[in-house]
């Protein structure tokens, strides 16, 4: 498609559209459905009130940051949009509900109506541009010509088809947000420093739960770049890099350490070096271990023997209570196997560690570290088989839940109902070639889990008893991709 014009909106309004916070804009002219245009970020001089009064408090920090990034000579266009619908609002509109569904205050809506005599409310389907487009600052308050025209595609929508349709229906019905408390939390977290990776991940997850963005694919997790290298580096001769990756893997799985002893810690940037254990974590339980990267040679008995010696040297009385783990690529010699078995040391290959971390990355919190501990303690010596069995169980549980979410989604699409009771869903589940048979009560327990606010795959309307609970689809749960 070729765009010939750009629509000027205030920079904060465009930021809200790109973030998925809203699908609505208030252009100064009526926009016919189907019209397409780039989104030109301008200042807030077209707004009816100062930003502090115009934007809701949970969006105001993002609005102020967007304005601070404005340049006096050029603008950066990052998105384009297609108008899906345009409404004309007057004084009969319930602005309190509309404010909850946008980033504008009720006062801003009232003042805009007072100044203009009416409000054009455009529903915009927004798409990212592959690369930002720079152009000079233009004073035109409405449409700005693009010379030459810009070719765009629909490959990078801010919202999926399903989410956009859902948001349109919510906007037209003026239904209030389902989780205003999560919106407040999102606003608070959004102001955290960009270097706070935990806050960034939580921020992304909350936006997905709220339906502000489509769920990002795994490739968006920057950690996946190094996760894909675990097995390859473990089967190389780069021992230092393998030790660093193992430490990062344990942190990704949920282990942590506050120990400041440089010879026994979990910091990927502070390796223990000669004479130190390769990794040591304290929470949720103590774990200590050695790494052995190799291209082809077997793992000798000195590898588990070194763990015993160095572990006792640096941890002393704490060593015995630790889960003891060796991550090694080569085949164990018989002496190494006996040393590991007799000293309660578990050994896994780099491929198995990579499988664990990939699962945790694709499906956060799917790896239960206490159950992993049980697997490792049940298989002193080579523990790959036990861990892979546990991973197979996790995959099965995820597939079951993914299937059940799909059953709810398909039921709604096939019946045109907004929700379904437990017995109806159980009938649909039983006839859907499910991965596991479930009773209605067992299925209800999983439906409750999937509809919790921090899962957000389904929604729930509570009935008079558990059979009277209604469930409805909210977002897809990706399966494990055959892995």
VEXDREN-367460 format. One line per field, with one value per residue (C-alpha): z, x, y; residue in one letter. Coordinates in nm, 3 decimals. Each point is the difference from the previous one (the first is absolute). Last residue first. Layout:
# residues N
c3	Z, ...;
c1	X, ...;
c2	Y, ...;
resn	A, ...;
END
This chain:
# residues 483
c3	2.141, -0.226, 0.010, 0.374, -0.024, -0.002, 0.242, -0.190, 0.154, 0.164, -0.048, 0.223, 0.310, 0.185, 0.350, 0.071, 0.049, 0.273, 0.196, -0.010, -0.304, -0.036, -0.334, -0.114, -0.264, -0.181, -0.091, 0.271, 0.193, 0.257, 0.036, 0.052, -0.289, -0.095, 0.359, 0.038, -0.331, 0.131, 0.310, -0.215, -0.219, 0.304, 0.117, -0.347, -0.011, -0.222, -0.272, -0.129, -0.337, -0.099, -0.321, -0.004, 0.105, 0.371, -0.007, -0.157, 0.259, 0.278, -0.139, 0.014, 0.353, 0.120, -0.123, -0.315, -0.093, -0.254, -0.219, -0.380, 0.014, -0.226, 0.093, 0.372, -0.004, -0.207, 0.255, 0.298, -0.171, -0.097, 0.363, 0.086, -0.265, 0.128, 0.353, -0.101, -0.214, 0.298, 0.228, -0.258, -0.047, 0.376, 0.014, -0.287, 0.185, 0.304, -0.217, -0.148, 0.353, 0.091, -0.320, 0.033, 0.358, -0.049, 0.347, 0.275, -0.145, 0.253, 0.141, -0.342, -0.052, 0.351, -0.057, -0.323, 0.195, 0.242, -0.291, -0.161, -0.366, -0.156, 0.171, -0.335, -0.303, -0.300, 0.218, 0.261, -0.276, -0.172, 0.331, 0.066, -0.357, 0.020, 0.321, -0.171, -0.299, 0.234, 0.142, 0.354, 0.300, 0.352, 0.297, 0.304, 0.101, -0.077, -0.324, -0.126, 0.086, -0.158, -0.323, -0.011, 0.048, -0.281, -0.230, -0.064, -0.362, -0.095, 0.010, 0.370, 0.244, 0.349, 0.282, 0.378, 0.186, 0.308, 0.362, 0.016, -0.117, 0.267, 0.263, -0.211, -0.289, -0.151, 0.074, 0.013, -0.343, -0.136, 0.100, -0.087, -0.328, -0.093, 0.052, -0.229, -0.274, 0.118, -0.086, -0.371, -0.248, -0.341, -0.277, -0.309, -0.029, 0.366, 0.245, 0.361, 0.249, 0.378, 0.266, 0.304, 0.084, 0.317, -0.004, -0.130, 0.019, 0.089, -0.326, -0.066, -0.334, -0.146, 0.339, 0.053, -0.002, -0.340, -0.110, 0.201, -0.282, 0.072, -0.304, 0.006, 0.373, 0.167, 0.293, 0.166, -0.051, -0.017, 0.347, -0.004, 0.060, -0.094, -0.232, -0.225, -0.179, -0.214, -0.323, -0.167, 0.286, -0.052, -0.372, 0.051, 0.220, -0.259, -0.271, 0.194, 0.068, -0.372, -0.089, 0.232, -0.125, -0.370, -0.130, -0.178, 0.074, 0.282, -0.239, -0.248, 0.270, 0.163, -0.321, -0.056, 0.350, -0.096, -0.263, 0.193, 0.269, -0.228, 0.042, -0.318, -0.166, 0.238, -0.183, 0.146, 0.125, -0.185, 0.169, 0.211, 0.088, 0.374, 0.050, -0.281, 0.157, 0.335, -0.156, -0.166, 0.323, 0.191, -0.248, 0.013, 0.382, 0.012, -0.253, 0.200, -0.245, -0.149, 0.334, 0.140, -0.115, -0.170, 0.331, 0.156, -0.305, -0.030, 0.364, -0.058, -0.308, 0.204, 0.257, -0.282, -0.087, -0.208, -0.164, -0.021, -0.281, -0.223, -0.236, -0.303, 0.183, 0.122, -0.347, -0.154, 0.262, -0.078, -0.372, 0.056, 0.223, -0.249, -0.301, 0.191, 0.147, -0.077, -0.353, -0.165, -0.335, -0.127, -0.271, -0.091, -0.306, 0.064, -0.253, -0.115, 0.128, 0.289, 0.027, 0.353, 0.120, 0.285, 0.198, -0.279, 0.169, -0.131, 0.171, -0.254, -0.071, 0.141, -0.051, 0.266, -0.142, -0.037, 0.065, 0.282, -0.064, 0.161, -0.049, 0.091, 0.146, -0.062, 0.244, -0.159, 0.283, -0.016, 0.074, -0.044, 0.319, 0.229, -0.133, 0.061, 0.352, 0.083, -0.135, 0.187, 0.327, -0.036, -0.020, -0.316, -0.029, -0.139, 0.123, 0.348, -0.154, -0.216, 0.308, 0.176, -0.328, -0.020, -0.332, -0.010, -0.049, -0.350, -0.161, -0.372, -0.065, -0.242, -0.076, -0.122, -0.097, -0.117, 0.169, -0.051, 0.243, 0.087, -0.140, 0.133, -0.007, -0.106, 0.094, 0.361, 0.113, 0.230, 0.254, 0.302, -0.133, 0.004, 0.353, 0.119, -0.151, 0.151, 0.344, -0.052, -0.080, 0.353, 0.085, -0.285, -0.267, -0.061, 0.341, 0.033, -0.379, -0.010, -0.129, -0.333, -0.196, -0.337, 0.160, 0.115, -0.234, -0.316, -0.085, -0.360, -0.024, -0.357, -0.187, -0.110, -0.062, 0.042, 0.211, -0.095, 0.234, 0.138, 0.077, 0.303, 0.084, 0.343, 0.013, 0.126, 0.007, 0.348, 0.218, -0.291, 0.052, -0.354, 0.058, 0.333, -0.159, -0.279, 0.258, 0.185, -0.321, -0.079, -0.322, -0.359, -0.261, -0.269, -0.372, -0.319, 0.139, -0.245, 0.068;
c1	0.957, -0.306, -0.056, -0.053, -0.357, -0.090, -0.271, -0.234, -0.174, -0.329, -0.251, -0.305, -0.097, -0.332, -0.019, -0.330, 0.159, 0.220, -0.296, -0.211, 0.196, 0.324, 0.067, 0.344, 0.245, 0.250, 0.367, 0.056, 0.272, 0.072, -0.369, -0.101, -0.204, 0.239, 0.016, -0.379, -0.033, 0.249, -0.211, -0.315, 0.155, 0.062, -0.361, -0.141, 0.208, 0.306, 0.134, 0.345, 0.126, -0.358, -0.159, -0.252, -0.312, 0.087, 0.090, -0.330, -0.194, 0.214, -0.056, -0.376, 0.023, 0.220, -0.215, 0.081, 0.076, -0.081, -0.203, 0.040, -0.036, 0.290, 0.229, -0.071, 0.059, 0.316, 0.154, -0.096, 0.140, 0.317, 0.061, -0.042, 0.252, 0.258, -0.060, 0.052, 0.302, 0.152, -0.059, 0.148, 0.306, 0.057, -0.024, 0.248, 0.236, -0.017, 0.088, 0.289, 0.126, -0.013, 0.176, 0.273, 0.093, 0.341, 0.140, -0.249, -0.346, -0.280, 0.171, -0.007, -0.368, -0.092, 0.196, -0.190, -0.323, 0.120, 0.111, -0.345, 0.063, -0.312, 0.075, 0.025, -0.121, 0.226, 0.290, -0.042, -0.026, 0.310, 0.188, -0.084, 0.081, 0.333, 0.088, -0.081, 0.217, 0.287, 0.004, -0.104, 0.188, -0.136, 0.237, -0.097, 0.358, -0.013, -0.189, 0.233, 0.318, -0.144, -0.083, 0.344, 0.171, -0.212, 0.099, -0.277, -0.075, 0.079, -0.222, 0.008, -0.225, 0.086, -0.249, 0.001, -0.315, 0.143, -0.053, 0.342, 0.181, -0.128, 0.243, 0.300, -0.121, 0.333, 0.225, -0.278, -0.127, 0.353, 0.079, -0.333, -0.031, 0.355, -0.083, -0.303, 0.242, 0.295, -0.196, 0.056, -0.258, 0.074, 0.167, -0.191, -0.056, 0.009, -0.165, 0.000, -0.199, 0.010, -0.263, -0.171, -0.368, -0.159, -0.379, -0.243, 0.247, 0.369, 0.188, 0.358, 0.174, 0.337, 0.158, 0.314, 0.368, 0.081, -0.262, -0.313, -0.177, -0.121, -0.204, -0.244, -0.066, -0.099, 0.242, 0.270, 0.362, -0.082, -0.161, -0.271, -0.284, -0.334, -0.101, -0.299, -0.162, -0.312, 0.052, 0.142, 0.251, 0.105, 0.039, 0.210, 0.236, 0.016, 0.069, 0.294, 0.148, -0.032, 0.176, 0.290, 0.030, 0.022, 0.107, -0.326, -0.295, -0.121, 0.026, -0.237, -0.240, -0.034, -0.002, -0.377, -0.038, 0.244, -0.226, -0.312, 0.093, -0.119, -0.358, -0.166, 0.081, -0.247, -0.286, -0.164, -0.358, -0.224, -0.008, -0.243, -0.209, 0.029, 0.183, 0.244, 0.065, 0.059, 0.251, 0.199, 0.020, 0.104, 0.282, 0.109, -0.011, 0.223, 0.239, 0.057, 0.235, -0.285, -0.053, -0.348, -0.270, -0.206, -0.025, -0.234, -0.225, -0.016, -0.103, -0.282, -0.112, 0.011, -0.235, -0.238, -0.049, -0.314, 0.007, -0.341, -0.240, -0.077, -0.192, 0.181, 0.334, -0.033, -0.100, 0.295, 0.236, -0.114, 0.037, 0.352, 0.093, -0.124, 0.168, 0.328, 0.102, 0.302, -0.002, 0.333, -0.055, -0.272, 0.224, 0.125, 0.118, 0.052, -0.101, 0.277, -0.081, -0.240, -0.273, -0.102, -0.356, -0.137, 0.171, 0.247, 0.308, 0.252, 0.325, 0.231, -0.012, 0.161, -0.151, 0.053, 0.085, -0.224, -0.302, -0.222, -0.372, -0.304, -0.369, -0.165, -0.346, -0.072, -0.199, -0.103, -0.107, -0.266, -0.039, 0.375, 0.086, -0.266, 0.052, 0.375, -0.069, -0.227, 0.248, 0.289, -0.199, -0.079, 0.373, 0.154, 0.202, -0.287, -0.244, -0.052, -0.056, -0.278, -0.183, 0.007, -0.077, -0.354, -0.094, -0.317, 0.203, 0.106, 0.212, 0.045, 0.132, 0.268, 0.065, 0.284, 0.247, 0.329, 0.321, 0.370, 0.289, 0.348, 0.007, 0.301, -0.035, 0.256, 0.090, -0.107, 0.046, -0.247, 0.150, -0.120, -0.355, 0.014, 0.142, -0.281, -0.265, 0.158, 0.002, -0.365, -0.139, -0.097, -0.103, -0.250, 0.088, -0.153, 0.044, 0.376, 0.032, -0.138, -0.358, -0.191, 0.275, 0.108, 0.307, 0.106, 0.298, -0.007, 0.060, -0.099, -0.177, 0.014, -0.328, -0.271, -0.371, -0.219, -0.264, -0.037, 0.174, -0.199, 0.221, 0.188, 0.126, -0.085, 0.177, -0.105, 0.162, 0.142, 0.287, 0.134, 0.345, -0.007, -0.341, 0.107, 0.317, -0.212, -0.213, 0.312, 0.142, -0.312, -0.164, 0.078, -0.127, 0.253, -0.070, 0.084, 0.025, 0.056, -0.109;
c2	-2.937, -0.023, 0.374, 0.015, 0.124, 0.367, 0.105, 0.227, 0.301, 0.094, -0.284, -0.027, -0.195, -0.016, -0.151, -0.175, -0.341, 0.149, 0.134, 0.319, 0.114, 0.198, 0.165, -0.107, 0.118, -0.221, 0.025, 0.262, -0.180, 0.271, 0.089, -0.367, -0.140, -0.283, -0.127, 0.006, -0.189, -0.257, -0.064, -0.015, -0.271, -0.218, 0.053, -0.080, -0.318, 0.005, -0.232, 0.101, 0.132, 0.089, -0.133, 0.288, -0.194, -0.001, 0.369, 0.105, -0.198, 0.142, 0.351, -0.043, -0.142, 0.286, 0.288, 0.197, 0.362, 0.273, -0.234, 0.000, -0.382, -0.100, 0.291, -0.035, -0.376, 0.045, 0.236, -0.218, -0.311, 0.188, 0.094, -0.369, -0.106, 0.247, -0.126, -0.362, 0.086, 0.183, -0.299, -0.238, 0.220, 0.006, -0.381, -0.031, 0.234, -0.228, -0.300, 0.202, 0.066, -0.370, -0.105, 0.261, -0.097, -0.172, -0.066, 0.054, -0.048, 0.050, 0.307, 0.163, -0.067, 0.118, 0.322, 0.059, -0.039, 0.268, 0.218, -0.005, 0.080, 0.157, 0.333, 0.182, -0.201, 0.055, 0.110, -0.275, -0.260, 0.135, -0.007, -0.365, -0.108, 0.185, -0.185, -0.330, 0.087, 0.100, -0.356, -0.088, -0.144, -0.046, -0.028, -0.205, -0.087, -0.372, 0.056, 0.274, -0.188, -0.316, 0.185, 0.164, -0.337, -0.151, 0.285, 0.248, 0.091, 0.357, 0.305, 0.081, 0.183, -0.127, 0.048, -0.027, 0.104, 0.166, -0.109, -0.166, 0.312, 0.235, -0.131, 0.109, 0.219, 0.102, -0.299, -0.259, 0.103, 0.016, -0.358, -0.163, 0.192, -0.095, -0.367, 0.035, 0.115, -0.213, -0.314, 0.066, 0.134, -0.151, 0.196, 0.116, 0.370, 0.091, 0.236, -0.118, 0.206, -0.045, 0.028, 0.142, 0.036, 0.140, 0.020, 0.262, 0.169, -0.032, -0.047, -0.110, -0.034, -0.099, -0.060, 0.203, -0.104, 0.146, 0.250, 0.070, 0.178, 0.351, 0.110, -0.292, 0.067, -0.329, -0.016, -0.210, 0.106, 0.371, -0.025, 0.268, -0.247, 0.156, -0.284, -0.067, -0.293, 0.052, -0.194, 0.312, 0.032, -0.361, 0.060, 0.312, -0.203, -0.278, 0.256, 0.152, -0.345, -0.080, 0.325, -0.085, -0.358, 0.080, -0.344, -0.071, -0.229, 0.222, 0.296, -0.168, -0.119, 0.342, 0.208, 0.021, 0.145, 0.277, 0.157, -0.104, 0.251, 0.281, -0.119, 0.125, -0.334, -0.160, 0.163, 0.311, -0.031, 0.242, 0.336, 0.201, -0.306, 0.064, -0.329, 0.086, 0.341, -0.171, -0.241, 0.279, 0.200, -0.312, -0.060, 0.365, -0.001, -0.309, 0.156, 0.319, 0.172, 0.202, 0.178, -0.033, 0.245, -0.269, -0.191, 0.256, 0.028, -0.378, -0.031, 0.250, -0.193, -0.322, 0.158, 0.099, -0.369, -0.057, 0.342, 0.171, -0.097, 0.296, -0.233, 0.145, 0.000, -0.359, -0.119, 0.184, -0.147, -0.354, 0.056, 0.136, -0.293, -0.258, 0.159, 0.023, 0.334, 0.220, -0.135, -0.087, -0.174, 0.234, 0.144, 0.349, 0.195, 0.372, 0.265, 0.238, 0.253, -0.056, 0.263, 0.118, -0.045, 0.213, 0.277, 0.091, 0.149, -0.250, -0.105, -0.160, -0.373, -0.315, -0.344, -0.266, -0.346, -0.307, 0.227, -0.122, -0.049, 0.163, -0.081, 0.329, 0.059, 0.369, 0.215, 0.329, 0.228, 0.273, 0.372, 0.049, 0.191, -0.149, -0.351, 0.030, 0.133, -0.295, -0.251, 0.156, 0.006, -0.371, -0.057, -0.137, -0.325, -0.206, -0.266, 0.148, 0.344, -0.139, -0.128, 0.339, 0.176, -0.139, 0.166, 0.209, 0.320, -0.103, -0.269, -0.064, -0.351, -0.121, -0.366, -0.223, 0.272, -0.151, 0.100, 0.064, -0.018, 0.130, 0.352, 0.190, 0.376, 0.259, 0.358, 0.064, -0.360, -0.173, -0.243, 0.201, -0.023, -0.381, 0.005, 0.225, -0.225, -0.312, 0.167, 0.113, -0.347, -0.111, 0.357, 0.024, 0.253, 0.345, 0.159, -0.044, 0.025, 0.354, 0.023, -0.002, -0.173, 0.143, 0.160, -0.347, -0.036, -0.206, -0.364, -0.092, -0.336, -0.131, -0.032, -0.241, 0.061, -0.309, 0.170, 0.369, 0.241, 0.295, 0.298, 0.133, -0.348, -0.145, -0.339, -0.341, -0.346, 0.049, -0.121, -0.203, 0.152, 0.137, 0.159, 0.152, 0.138, 0.151, 0.179, 0.117, 0.151, 0.202, -0.107, 0.103, -0.244, -0.089, -0.005, -0.195, -0.350, -0.287, -0.352;
resn	X, X, X, X, X, X, X, X, X, X, X, X, X, X, X, X, X, X, X, X, X, X, X, X, X, X, X, X, X, X, X, X, X, X, X, X, X, X, X, X, X, X, X, X, X, X, X, X, X, X, X, X, X, X, X, X, X, X, X, X, X, X, X, X, X, X, X, X, X, X, X, X, X, X, X, X, X, X, X, X, X, X, X, X, X, X, X, X, X, X, X, X, X, X, X, X, X, X, X, X, X, X, X, X, X, X, X, X, X, X, X, X, X, X, X, X, X, X, X, X, X, X, X, X, X, X, X, X, X, X, X, X, X, X, X, X, X, X, X, X, X, X, X, X, X, X, X, X, X, X, X, X, X, X, X, X, X, X, X, X, X, X, X, X, X, X, X, X, X, X, X, X, X, X, X, X, X, X, X, X, X, X, X, X, X, X, X, X, X, X, X, X, X, X, X, X, X, X, X, X, X, X, X, X, X, X, X, X, X, X, X, X, X, X, X, X, X, X, X, X, X, X, X, X, X, X, X, X, X, X, X, X, X, X, X, X, X, X, X, X, X, X, X, X, X, X, X, X, X, X, X, X, X, X, X, X, X, X, X, X, X, X, X, X, X, X, X, X, X, X, X, X, X, X, X, X, X, X, X, X, X, X, X, X, X, X, X, X, X, X, X, X, X, X, X, X, X, X, X, X, X, X, X, X, X, X, X, X, X, X, X, X, X, X, X, X, X, X, X, X, X, X, X, X, X, X, X, X, X, X, X, X, X, X, X, X, X, X, X, X, X, X, X, X, X, X, X, X, X, X, X, X, X, X, X, X, X, X, X, X, X, X, X, X, X, X, X, X, X, X, X, X, X, X, X, X, X, X, X, X, X, X, X, X, X, X, X, X, X, X, X, X, X, X, X, X, X, X, X, X, X, X, X, X, X, X, X, X, X, X, X, X, X, X, X, X, X, X, X, X, X, X, X, X, X, X, X, X, X, X, X, X, X, X, X, X, X, X, X, X, X, X, X, X, X, X, X, X, X, X, X, X, X, X, X, X, X, X, X, X, X, X, X, X, X, X, X, X, X, X, X, X, X, X, X, X, X, X, X, X, X, X, X;
END
